[in-house]
């Protein structure tokens, strides 16, 4: 890999500064946010680099578990924050976090223990980056799916209640919204897989090629990651939508809009 000097990074930062200046000149209003985001990215990545350096040196499963728990907590909080309409109380956090935890951890452990099989299987150099990629993409899918579901149920509440009053089971009354929400959550990874290698070169593949890996080996790893992300995102979104729809009804199959919070449509 060709090493990067501080000057190289400064030249790249100058491009962002130029873009912020152009934004100010055109009155776009994104310059401050752009510079803040760039500064946060630099600080966060530097801190992550130091943490990963210590983690890779320690190779202790308890430390890997602690980092995984922290990443999951942040992902769940981000999913909750991205929903304009959400479940009230602890159910909102549960629907945002539990499906992601089950799907991403299960897929990550399967990939590490059976497919990639490093020694030991929980080796931080493999476990942390893989879990991070799966969490980040599952987080997006679950956030989109839940937001679409909650807004759809609030928007179509009258129609759902009419169908329930006519004796239609709850699962059928909200079945269309469930399917629409899961499809919406899966759109990002479906688009990423459809465009991989034709419209874009995915990040992991590009990074491996820049690091000197043979192109075909980089392709195999990238395909593996895309398939794992699709599985984790799909399972997580399905679980989150199922939990949310069950929470929005009661034992008498009544619609419980009082369990939602957020701005009215």
PEDA-V799585 format. One record per helix or strand of 2 or more residues. SS is the DSSP state (A for helix, B for strand). FROM is the first residue (numbers start at 0). TO is the last residue. Records with the same first field share a line. If there is no record, write none. Layout:
SS = FROM-TO / FROM-TO
This chain:
A = 5-25 / 30-57 / 60-80 / 88-115 / 123-154 / 156-164 / 169-172 / 174-194 / 202-209 / 214-246 / 256-258
B = 84-86 / 259-261
